[in-house]
């Protein structure tokens, strides 16, 4: 199915309200949607939700032969899959430009930033190492897919634990979870990719929705792009790990500085939430509590892909002010109601005997129409 494009009226409306300081869902420019993290029954399995955008992440491992240029380091592989479940314009088992773009950004953020200790994944130098594979499946695409996929990748890697390995002579023994405790993945820092939408080179909004991303990356009637998307990868130490920009060029350097400052605050809060959720999950597993995705399958999650009413909140009103206005002018409202007279209908219903309906027409064509049960009985 082809992607449904926005009309010029919709684009102009969204662009106008954003430039006036409002957003469709009532958020501020620097306000993000709610972040939810849920873990599965296995280590390294999680579902991350930002608003209605949902991503499923699963980490798996296997013993492989290392690369010749890195004989003492493990391997990290990230795979992103976007199916028609995410949005109807995507096709199954077919890579799109968005899939390739997500893969490249995530590999740059997590492999090039050296956040994972790949040397700890080595079993035997030049012979056997651990290969970690992160599979991301987009469940629902409602904007800001980069940030949601980045957080899902980080949570799954931090939550994953590989089996313990012992070596006796030339043989390598991989222990099960019942024999030895699993070994967690070593992370030096926690980088997070945060997305910002730029409008007219002077308006910066965080966590854009799908319709906001579509408008800022679209072109006007003159052929110029309205704005662009700026992705900032930053860890909890306020160190920049990635900086990527698409669509229109940035002519104002203050936009980038504002985005970096906002990303520094946002990344720290996200990392703190991830660590707190992982600690809570470990405590539940030590208590032998059953953990799976069935806990989050509620009515809202079942109907997450259904179209909901779009809530438009352009201004913030104080309900107390409205009540005060109503209390100050009760007599005026009563006077207005007394002045208003009900409009007369075409027909007037006149009261009559029981079981009788008499309708008097104002028109001269028919004066009285009488319907009575007694007359019906007499005629029969």
Buried (B, 14 or more C-beta within 10 A) or exposed (E): EEEEEBEEEEBBBBBEBBEEEBBBBEBEBBEBBEBBBBBBEBBBBBBBBBBBBBBBBBBBBEBEEBEEEEBEBBBBEBEBBBBEBBBEBBEEEEEEEBBEBBBEBBBBBBBEBEBBBBEEBBBBEEEBBBBBBBBBBBBBBBBBBBBBBBBBBBBBBBBBBBBBBEEEEEEBEEEEEEEBEEBBBEBEBBBBBBBBBBBEBEBBBBBBBBBBBBBBBBEEEEEEBBBBBBBBBBBBEEEBBBBBBEBBEBEEEEBBEBBBEBBBEBBBEBBEBBEEBBEEBBEEBEEEEEBEBEEEEEEEBEEBBEEEEEEEEEEEEEEEEEEEEEEEEEEEEEEEEEEEEEEEEEEEEEEEEEEBEBBEEEEEEEEEEEEBEEEEEEEE
